[in-house]
Amino acid sequence: MLYDMIGKTYAQTRQSDPRIAAKLLEIVEPFQASRIVDIGAGTGSYALYLAEQGYQVLAVEPSTVMRSQAIAHPAVRWIDAKAEHLSLPSHAADVAIIILALHHFPDYSQALQEIRRVTGGGQVVIFTYDPDLISSFWLTEYFPSFIADVQSTFLPIATLTAEIETMMDTAVNIVPFPLPHDLSDSFAAVGWERPEMYLDQNIRNGISSFAKLNEDDLAQGLSKLREDLEIGIWDQKYEYLRQQTHYDAGYRFIYTNI
Ligand SMILES: C[S@@+](CC[C@H](N)C(=O)[O-])C[C@H]1O[C@@H](n2cnc3c(N)ncnc32)[C@H](O)[C@@H]1O
């Protein structure tokens, strides 16, 4: 289990971001659901947020290390299971959410079938990344192997939406989520205008692409980034990013109609 190895400090750097949480709520609210299953819930930061908004949350997470960092809430029930076999009765939830976790599921089709069973064909909300955009992100200049890693890990958006539309027999919405400059959930593109963040090992520990890098590629990329920041090369090329409030790195909300 990858996150039993890399997830020990996840809760320190991967707190829920209020803008992502608000968007999630905006998508889910019109469905007038009360029960949400959060699949690949991690340390539960978004499960906790939804519980605080009055939802009953089933947080499904197979990693003991991740579950052990969760903050308990009476409206969140934790389930030690995988997306492909949810260990929940049919119609146990009205809505399923998957936040930056689908790319870790070995069998996403089986996971979608399970979601259909457990929600009885209810709403599905997925927050994911469009791998077509990875090569345009400046970080890949320092860590080129991220391109192959991301392209082999994340499903193309068109493939994912076609699968959902067929399986759920409903139309799918795709909503880009440009990242704010002060994102508080430190996932891979968190430092789009704060490159110094990637020099911090705590930040890198919460990003699975970094965890998968070999030592030489990591050392080489960090040394080049450190040097480019010191001598001003990074700013010469990308200073314009520091003037932006938002940046569309490729993150997307994908959700079924109600
Ligand atoms: C990047 S974390 C995201 C956690 C959480 N959703 C968040 O946004 O903070 C991905 C999570 O998916 C979990 N995961 C991996 N394989 C899984 C599977 N087959 N079924 C369910 N969850 C899985 C990992 O253990 C990890 O906690």
The ligand as a Gaussian input file, in Angstrom:
#p B3LYP/6-31G(d) Opt

LIG

0 1
 C       -3.690000      11.635000      -2.853000
 S       -4.559000      10.781000      -1.619000
 C       -6.062000      11.741000      -1.541000
 C       -6.709000      11.650000      -0.192000
 C       -7.911000      12.556000       0.019000
 N       -8.975000      12.295000      -0.911000
 C       -7.498000      13.991000      -0.043000
 O       -7.891000      14.690000      -1.000000
 O       -6.787000      14.445000       0.859000
 C       -5.090000       9.292000      -2.427000
 C       -5.707000       8.277000      -1.475000
 O       -6.264000       7.176000      -2.230000
 C       -6.080000       6.001000      -1.459000
 N       -6.192000       4.806000      -2.305000
 C       -5.222000       4.182000      -3.016000
 N       -5.726000       3.101000      -3.633000
 C       -7.032000       3.034000      -3.320000
 C       -8.103000       2.160000      -3.666000
 N       -7.920000       1.111000      -4.487000
 N       -9.314000       2.409000      -3.139000
 C       -9.524000       3.478000      -2.328000
 N       -8.559000       4.343000      -1.984000
 C       -7.333000       4.131000      -2.471000
 C       -4.695000       6.189000      -0.873000
 O       -4.456000       5.328000       0.224000
 C       -4.713000       7.663000      -0.502000
 O       -5.145000       7.873000       0.808000

